[in-house]
């Protein structure tokens, strides 16, 4: 049984995706990344719908994926991370 290494840039782990997204949110909102948890509600972090789309667009650029418009129904960091991670795995097949 082989495990995925953190050096695998093409298929990062869900935790790596979540950490990258948390950093994007922290940078955008000028808040401390330490306070951003997977269960953090994006609105409670101060993100409105436009901010959320901006984070998703940044994730598309960063991870080289395309998020379908109909799949952008998210409320927490974990929701975004799961969506982005799933798309990375699907689109890097």
N, C-alpha and C positions, 0 to 999 in steps of 0.2 A: 504494500500500500504506500503510495507516494503522497506527500503533502505539498501543497502549493507554497512556494517560498515567497517572502516579502520582496525579493528582488525581481519578481516577475511583473514587469511594468505593464505588459499587455493584459494580464488578468489579475489585477490587484484583489486582495481579500476585501470582504465587506467592511471590515474594520478600517482598512487603509482608505477605502472610498469614503467612509464616514468621517475619518480624520481630515481628509482633504477637503471635504465639503464644510466641515466645522471651521477649518482655517479660512475658507472662502467667505463664510458668513461672518466670522470674527473680523476679517479685514474690511469687509463691506460696511458692517454696522459699527465698526470701531469699538468692539467689546472684547473681553478676555475670552479666549478660546477654551480655557479651563472650565468655564461655566456652561459651555454648550455640550449637552449630553444627547445621546441618540433619541431619548424621549422628549427632548425640548420641543415645545410648540413654536413653530416659526413666527407666528404672530406675537407670541409673548416675548420673543427675541427682538421684536421691533420690525420684522419684515412684513411689508405689504405684498400684494399680489405681483406688483411690478418688480420688487426686490427678489421675490421668489423666482420669477422667470429669469431675471438676470443671473442668479446663482445657477439655474439650470443651463442657461446658455454658456456660462463659464465652464460648467462641468462638461458640456458637449465638446467645447474646444480642448479642455484639459485631457479628457479621456478619449477623444476622437470618436465620439458616438453621436447618434441623432436620436433625440427624444421625440416620439410621435406626439402631436398636439393633444390627441385624445387620451393620453396616459398621464397627464399632468394634474392629478388630483391628489394632493399631498397636504399634510398638516404638520408633520414632525420631521426632524432631521433623519430619523430612521426611515421614514417613508421615502425621502429623496434618495438616501443611500441604497436602499433595497432596489428601487427603480433603476438607478444608475448602474449598480452592480449587475443586475439582471441584463440590462442592455449591453454592457461591456461583454459579458459572457456570450450573449446571443450574436452580437455583431463581430466578435473576434473568432468565430468558428472557422 
